[in-house]
């Protein structure tokens, strides 16, 4: 079973922008209740779509550069990157079904 990976400002370009497969980045923070609600859903998606998509988590407070670069203001924000570009954005905790509707066309 594949779990979400952790990315930082330093590893973002290599692990997200240069990835051969789509990467869904979860911008989260410890103090964010909805971020905690969505985490188990992202764990499930990471396991079910292993090899087709990477789920990455970026701590908003510890990594200020990347959220600023992509204008991430509310948490949780999920950005789907494909070929180094943002192709989808989801803000707020959403059910698995709603996330899959956004993700699956890009797999």
Backbone as a chain_set.jsonl record, in Angstrom:
{"seq": "XXXXXXXXXXXXXXXXXXXXXXXXXXXXXXXXXXXXXXXXXXXXXXXXXXXXXXXXXXXXXXXXXXXXXXXXXXXXXXXXXXXXXXXXXXXXXXXXXXXXXXXXXXX", "coords": {"N": [[0.842, -1.185, 0.0], [0.575, 2.161, -0.881], [1.437, 5.179, 0.633], [0.632, 8.679, 1.13], [3.149, 11.037, 0.075], [5.574, 13.238, 1.597], [6.181, 16.566, 0.803], [8.339, 19.432, 0.428], [9.228, 22.953, 0.362], [11.77, 22.815, -0.73], [11.854, 20.31, -2.042], [9.792, 20.335, -3.825], [9.8, 21.039, -6.652], [11.225, 18.881, -7.832], [9.791, 16.553, -6.923], [7.12, 17.047, -7.539], [6.629, 18.875, -9.797], [8.291, 17.74, -11.739], [7.37, 15.185, -11.998], [6.442, 12.083, -13.557], [3.886, 11.179, -13.52], [0.51, 12.273, -12.686], [0.23, 14.523, -9.868], [-1.317, 14.998, -6.837], [-1.448, 17.567, -4.693], [-1.727, 18.159, -1.321], [-2.27, 20.885, 0.49], [-1.832, 21.622, 3.74], [-2.36, 22.086, 7.334], [-1.415, 21.728, 10.786], [-3.262, 22.853, 12.587], [-5.619, 22.855, 11.238], [-8.8, 21.762, 11.065], [-10.58, 20.655, 8.961], [-8.539, 19.699, 7.298], [-7.584, 17.489, 8.665], [-9.828, 15.894, 8.497], [-9.928, 15.212, 5.793], [-7.642, 13.758, 5.342], [-7.699, 10.796, 5.739], [-9.171, 10.055, 3.471], [-7.509, 10.834, 1.377], [-5.418, 9.075, 1.877], [-6.657, 6.659, 1.187], [-7.124, 7.065, -1.577], [-4.483, 7.291, -2.468], [-3.607, 4.656, -2.05], [-5.372, 3.143, -3.665], [-4.915, 4.082, -6.245], [-2.279, 3.649, -6.821], [0.725, 4.153, -8.526], [-0.562, 5.412, -10.593], [-1.183, 7.937, -9.789], [0.308, 10.348, -7.648], [-0.008, 11.152, -4.287], [0.638, 13.964, -2.496], [1.767, 15.681, 0.419], [1.945, 18.908, 1.749], [3.152, 20.854, 4.266], [1.699, 23.723, 5.208], [2.442, 25.784, 7.013], [5.15, 25.283, 7.56], [6.367, 25.532, 5.132], [6.489, 28.169, 3.459], [6.995, 29.257, 0.903], [6.089, 27.798, -1.444], [3.155, 27.637, -1.181], [2.637, 30.398, -1.414], [3.546, 30.933, -3.992], [1.653, 29.623, -5.539], [-0.667, 30.885, -4.85], [-2.163, 29.898, -2.642], [-4.52, 30.201, -0.273], [-6.661, 29.414, 1.423], [-7.299, 26.6, 3.583], [-8.135, 23.1, 3.736], [-6.3, 23.084, 0.664], [-6.273, 21.538, -2.426], [-4.198, 20.861, -5.037], [-3.969, 19.747, -8.323], [-1.414, 18.564, -10.213], [-0.132, 18.189, -13.458], [2.207, 17.273, -15.741], [3.794, 19.321, -14.772], [2.137, 21.503, -14.507], [-0.653, 23.217, -12.99], [-3.705, 21.638, -13.086], [-6.143, 21.245, -11.929], [-8.074, 22.48, -9.138], [-9.045, 22.161, -5.792], [-10.779, 23.352, -3.072], [-11.171, 23.126, 0.383], [-12.608, 20.517, 2.482], [-13.635, 17.657, 0.864], [-15.881, 14.992, -0.088], [-14.813, 11.624, -0.9], [-15.873, 10.719, -3.37], [-16.37, 13.14, -4.747], [-13.755, 14.108, -5.018], [-12.608, 12.115, -6.63], [-14.002, 12.522, -8.983], [-12.824, 14.828, -9.915], [-10.155, 14.048, -10.185], [-9.959, 11.626, -11.755], [-10.346, 12.107, -14.64], [-7.808, 12.911, -15.395], [-6.054, 10.847, -15.203]], "CA": [[0.0, 0.0, 0.0], [1.344, 3.398, -0.971], [0.916, 6.285, 1.432], [1.035, 9.986, 0.597], [4.525, 11.462, 0.338], [5.706, 14.592, 2.128], [7.03, 17.447, 0.001], [8.688, 20.705, 1.057], [9.623, 23.967, -0.627], [13.019, 22.364, -1.364], [11.678, 19.106, -2.877], [8.573, 20.479, -4.622], [10.057, 20.977, -8.101], [11.613, 17.522, -8.226], [8.788, 15.516, -6.635], [5.802, 17.382, -8.077], [6.65, 19.445, -11.143], [9.01, 16.86, -12.672], [6.808, 13.835, -11.929], [5.929, 11.499, -14.802], [2.455, 10.927, -13.342], [-0.131, 13.385, -11.985], [0.473, 14.63, -8.428], [-2.3, 15.784, -6.099], [-0.773, 18.134, -3.53], [-2.591, 18.58, -0.219], [-1.712, 21.947, 1.326], [-2.505, 21.394, 5.017], [-1.703, 22.598, 8.545], [-1.78, 21.024, 12.019], [-4.391, 23.497, 13.25], [-6.758, 22.848, 10.303], [-9.716, 20.634, 11.279], [-10.945, 19.987, 7.708], [-7.365, 18.991, 6.768], [-7.557, 16.186, 9.349], [-10.963, 15.12, 7.993], [-9.685, 14.749, 4.425], [-6.438, 12.914, 5.299], [-7.953, 9.37, 5.469], [-9.648, 9.927, 2.085], [-6.321, 10.902, 0.53], [-4.706, 7.807, 2.084], [-7.361, 5.65, 0.375], [-6.868, 7.335, -2.995], [-3.075, 6.942, -2.707], [-3.507, 3.197, -2.116], [-6.16, 2.612, -4.786], [-4.407, 4.534, -7.542], [-0.821, 3.524, -6.761], [1.334, 4.067, -9.85], [-1.288, 6.264, -11.539], [-1.16, 9.285, -9.235], [1.003, 10.503, -6.379], [-0.618, 12.082, -3.343], [1.717, 14.631, -1.764], [1.307, 16.588, 1.468], [2.864, 20.007, 2.005], [2.799, 21.59, 5.483], [1.545, 25.133, 4.849], [3.177, 26.657, 7.932], [6.587, 25.018, 7.498], [6.839, 25.76, 3.761], [5.735, 29.341, 3.004], [7.288, 29.68, -0.47], [5.237, 27.143, -2.44], [1.767, 28.133, -1.149], [2.616, 31.762, -1.936], [3.746, 30.871, -5.443], [0.426, 29.137, -6.171], [-1.791, 31.65, -4.279], [-2.959, 29.069, -1.743], [-4.905, 31.028, 0.856], [-7.517, 28.642, 2.324], [-6.896, 25.203, 3.794], [-7.154, 22.506, 2.838], [-6.361, 23.297, -0.781], [-5.679, 20.44, -3.183], [-3.866, 21.235, -6.414], [-3.577, 18.603, -9.141], [-0.382, 18.927, -11.188], [0.119, 17.228, -14.523], [3.201, 17.871, -16.63], [4.343, 20.523, -14.163], [1.143, 22.581, -14.494], [-1.875, 22.991, -12.215], [-4.828, 21.357, -13.982], [-7.369, 21.29, -11.126], [-7.938, 22.986, -7.772], [-10.163, 21.885, -4.896], [-10.584, 24.005, -1.779], [-12.075, 22.597, 1.407], [-12.726, 19.054, 2.594], [-14.663, 17.113, -0.02], [-15.957, 13.527, 0.002], [-13.991, 10.869, -1.86], [-16.547, 10.696, -4.67], [-16.147, 14.436, -5.394], [-12.335, 14.19, -5.386], [-12.36, 11.217, -7.761], [-14.586, 13.151, -10.17], [-11.837, 15.805, -10.363], [-8.885, 13.385, -10.467], [-9.979, 10.532, -12.742], [-10.117, 12.489, -16.044], [-6.395, 13.218, -15.642], [-5.224, 9.632, -15.025]], "C": [[0.887, 1.25, 0.0], [0.653, 4.488, -0.171], [1.301, 7.596, 0.756], [2.485, 10.306, 0.958], [4.502, 12.874, 0.926], [6.632, 15.378, 1.214], [7.246, 18.751, 0.764], [8.98, 21.717, -0.04], [10.841, 23.484, -1.417], [12.819, 21.203, -2.33], [10.528, 19.23, -3.866], [8.818, 20.321, -6.122], [10.337, 19.553, -8.55], [10.479, 16.527, -8.065], [7.418, 15.792, -7.25], [5.889, 17.821, -9.538], [7.329, 18.539, -12.165], [8.483, 15.426, -12.675], [6.278, 13.383, -13.286], [4.432, 11.219, -14.728], [1.839, 12.122, -12.609], [0.156, 13.339, -10.478], [-0.608, 15.529, -7.831], [-1.63, 16.253, -4.817], [-1.812, 18.654, -2.542], [-1.841, 19.627, 0.594], [-2.502, 21.921, 2.632], [-1.738, 22.087, 6.148], [-2.233, 21.827, 9.748], [-3.059, 21.55, 12.653], [-5.681, 23.435, 12.433], [-7.616, 21.589, 10.492], [-10.117, 19.917, 9.994], [-9.775, 19.231, 7.068], [-7.286, 17.591, 7.375], [-8.685, 15.287, 8.849], [-10.657, 14.505, 6.635], [-8.508, 13.765, 4.336], [-6.728, 11.43, 5.049], [-8.444, 9.113, 4.041], [-8.46, 9.943, 1.136], [-5.472, 9.646, 0.676], [-5.325, 6.704, 1.222], [-7.063, 5.833, -1.106], [-5.426, 6.967, -3.356], [-2.916, 5.44, -2.875], [-4.195, 2.644, -3.365], [-5.576, 2.96, -6.15], [-2.887, 4.539, -7.58], [-0.257, 3.342, -8.168], [0.666, 4.942, -10.892], [-1.281, 7.724, -11.104], [-0.36, 9.258, -7.94], [0.216, 11.492, -5.543], [0.525, 12.654, -2.507], [1.118, 15.589, -0.739], [2.378, 17.642, 1.721], [2.348, 20.804, 3.205], [2.858, 23.092, 5.185], [2.408, 26.049, 5.714], [4.691, 26.498, 7.815], [7.202, 25.35, 6.14], [6.103, 26.943, 3.14], [5.919, 29.708, 1.529], [6.287, 29.105, -1.476], [3.779, 27.591, -2.368], [1.65, 29.561, -1.696], [2.707, 31.801, -3.446], [2.464, 30.481, -6.172], [-0.831, 29.777, -5.584], [-2.728, 30.795, -3.442], [-3.251, 29.892, -0.495], [-5.745, 30.265, 1.879], [-7.03, 27.216, 2.434], [-8.118, 24.355, 4.141], [-7.383, 22.958, 1.395], [-5.639, 22.131, -1.426], [-5.439, 20.95, -4.599], [-3.396, 19.983, -7.146], [-2.631, 19.102, -10.23], [-0.228, 17.809, -12.2], [1.078, 17.899, -15.494], [3.741, 19.183, -16.098], [3.38, 21.696, -14.077], [-0.043, 22.209, -13.605], [-3.028, 22.786, -13.197], [-6.166, 21.367, -13.247], [-7.056, 21.876, -9.757], [-9.211, 22.67, -7.003], [-9.844, 22.554, -3.571], [-11.628, 23.48, -0.806], [-12.12, 21.085, 1.386], [-13.9, 18.587, 1.746], [-14.725, 15.599, 0.176], [-15.143, 12.867, -1.121], [-14.584, 10.911, -3.27], [-16.288, 12.001, -5.443], [-14.689, 14.591, -5.831], [-12.039, 13.317, -6.597], [-12.904, 11.803, -9.062], [-13.614, 14.174, -10.778], [-10.572, 15.122, -10.871], [-8.932, 12.464, -11.689], [-9.809, 10.959, -14.196], [-8.634, 12.72, -16.393], [-5.477, 11.993, -15.517], [-4.954, 8.956, -16.353]], "O": [[1.826, 1.363, 0.788], [-0.556, 4.692, -0.282], [2.193, 7.623, -0.093], [2.982, 9.899, 2.008], [3.526, 13.608, 0.766], [7.729, 14.924, 0.886], [6.45, 19.126, 1.626], [8.978, 21.382, -1.224], [10.936, 23.713, -2.623], [13.527, 21.107, -3.333], [10.308, 18.322, -4.668], [8.121, 19.554, -6.787], [9.76, 19.074, -9.527], [10.222, 15.734, -8.972], [6.637, 14.863, -7.458], [5.284, 17.199, -10.412], [6.973, 18.571, -13.343], [9.087, 14.547, -13.289], [5.742, 14.176, -14.06], [3.782, 11.04, -15.758], [2.557, 12.9, -11.981], [0.304, 12.267, -9.893], [-0.792, 16.668, -8.259], [-1.283, 15.443, -3.957], [-2.661, 19.478, -2.884], [-0.889, 19.303, 1.305], [-3.708, 22.169, 2.633], [-0.635, 22.599, 5.956], [-3.361, 21.333, 9.732], [-3.85, 20.778, 13.194], [-6.723, 23.91, 12.885], [-7.204, 20.489, 10.122], [-10.011, 18.693, 9.925], [-9.987, 18.236, 6.375], [-6.961, 16.626, 6.684], [-8.529, 14.068, 8.782], [-11.086, 13.386, 6.355], [-8.395, 13.023, 3.36], [-6.056, 10.835, 4.207], [-8.158, 8.061, 3.469], [-8.406, 9.152, 0.193], [-4.868, 9.195, -0.296], [-4.611, 5.914, 0.605], [-6.782, 4.864, -1.81], [-5.174, 6.401, -4.42], [-2.172, 4.991, -3.747], [-3.651, 1.771, -4.041], [-5.734, 2.199, -7.105], [-2.28, 5.342, -8.288], [-0.711, 2.475, -8.914], [1.239, 5.197, -11.951], [-1.361, 8.632, -11.932], [-0.357, 8.257, -7.224], [-0.182, 12.55, -6.032], [1.284, 11.909, -1.888], [0.097, 16.228, -0.992], [3.556, 17.326, 1.887], [1.249, 21.358, 3.167], [3.928, 23.649, 4.943], [3.033, 26.981, 5.206], [5.431, 27.472, 7.957], [8.423, 25.44, 6.015], [5.173, 26.736, 2.36], [5.076, 30.404, 0.964], [5.706, 29.847, -2.268], [3.2, 27.904, -3.408], [0.672, 29.891, -2.366], [2.035, 32.596, -4.102], [2.211, 30.944, -7.284], [-1.936, 29.277, -5.791], [-3.947, 30.945, -3.519], [-2.337, 30.24, 0.253], [-5.561, 30.449, 3.082], [-6.424, 26.68, 1.506], [-9.046, 24.851, 4.78], [-8.517, 23.181, 0.971], [-4.531, 21.775, -1.026], [-6.361, 21.413, -5.271], [-2.537, 19.25, -6.657], [-2.992, 19.942, -11.054], [-0.197, 16.631, -11.845], [0.788, 18.978, -16.012], [4.108, 20.064, -16.875], [3.762, 22.775, -13.623], [-0.393, 21.036, -13.482], [-3.298, 23.646, -14.035], [-7.215, 21.486, -13.88], [-5.928, 21.787, -9.273], [-10.317, 22.884, -7.498], [-8.768, 22.35, -3.01], [-12.814, 23.4, -1.128], [-11.725, 20.449, 0.409], [-15.022, 19.071, 1.9], [-13.73, 14.985, 0.563], [-14.838, 13.484, -2.141], [-13.862, 11.118, -4.245], [-16.019, 11.971, -6.644], [-14.418, 15.144, -6.896], [-11.302, 13.729, -7.493], [-12.322, 11.596, -10.127], [-13.581, 14.365, -11.994], [-9.982, 15.554, -11.861], [-8.053, 12.517, -12.549], [-9.169, 10.227, -14.95], [-8.267, 12.721, -17.568], [-4.265, 12.1, -15.705], [-4.278, 7.928, -16.396]]}, "num_chains": 1, "name": "protein.A"}
